[in-house]
Amino acid sequence: MIIGANTVQPVQQDQRRGVLKLSCGVETMAVGQERMLDQQSAIQHRLSVGRNALPILLRRKEVPLIWGLVQGADDHVNRIQCDLITDLQTKKARH
């Protein structure tokens, strides 16, 4: 699966994975709720993080964790990151 600022292209099917479409229109990859992938695990699971990528990983209670922006991210992606941080803080406050 190639994850980029505006694209998600599946390479293989996996029931633990799904695609989230954010309100900003950027599609990101979601992983099973009980699992959080680091970069090494992502490589092992055939995930490729492209330039300006903003992967979202799910953990318990479907709280998104921000993996981070790759070097060279543009302003559009930075704004998305800010929106997601706000959303994450809101969800944490609810739990």
C-alpha angles and dihedrals in degrees: 000000000000114000118197140155093276107010142065115185115183117222097181137007118252125170091213091062132071139163123249119204109208124211089254090061096249113133117217135179122257124200129206114292097246095051134072117189124212121200094272092051090048090056090049090051092051097251118149118199111210130203112292090015121158108189118193117207123196126220133171116329088017093274107161118232118206110230091192141249122287119237114284098030115166129234093262091059092044090056090050089052091053091050091050093049089053090049091048092052090049092051092048090052090054094054 
